[in-house]
Amino acid sequence: MSTADAVARETAWLRAYSAADGLPGLLKANGGPFDVVQAYVPRTGAQRQSRLYVTRSSLRVERFGFNRKINHHSFMLRLYWPQSSPSGQAESVQAAFDAAVDLVVQRVSGLFQDKTHGARFLSVAEDPPSIDVQFADPEQSIQAKAELSALITYQADDQDYTS
């Protein structure tokens, strides 16, 4: 089993949209808040656009039994939110970013009774059962006329396999 495509699989889930499943779309093309949802951080990111980059902070291969293994991926979603709004109010920008983060958490949480992200993984955010969101200090971003940002981390497990 290859671990090299885990980031691509998770990105595909975050980019996916079906009105029938009840989960929010994240891309603006699907009614979501993000201009960009892509695997890996580019050298030069798009400016003045809301962006979500999927990266992986670690990979752990666990051996159990005689010849069974399972891959544990720790994902990091890097979110960037431009400091602009039609009204020019910093508060409304922060509130919009909070709403966008909530949609990402809903999407990562997955469908009711299906935590496989469309059979891309054995389970996502189930062991440990947590999704952690860390927001950068908005006051510093506002003063620097920079972007708001957040980091979302969670774990996904592949199907176990024999090696």
PyMOL commands that set and color helices and strands:
alter all, ss='L'
color gray80, all
select helices_A, chain A and resi 6-15+28-30+90-109+138-143
alter helices_A, ss='H'
color red, helices_A
select strands_A, chain A and resi 36-39+51-64+68-81+123-124+132-135+148-157+161-162
alter strands_A, ss='S'
color yellow, strands_A
deselect
rebuild
show_as cartoon
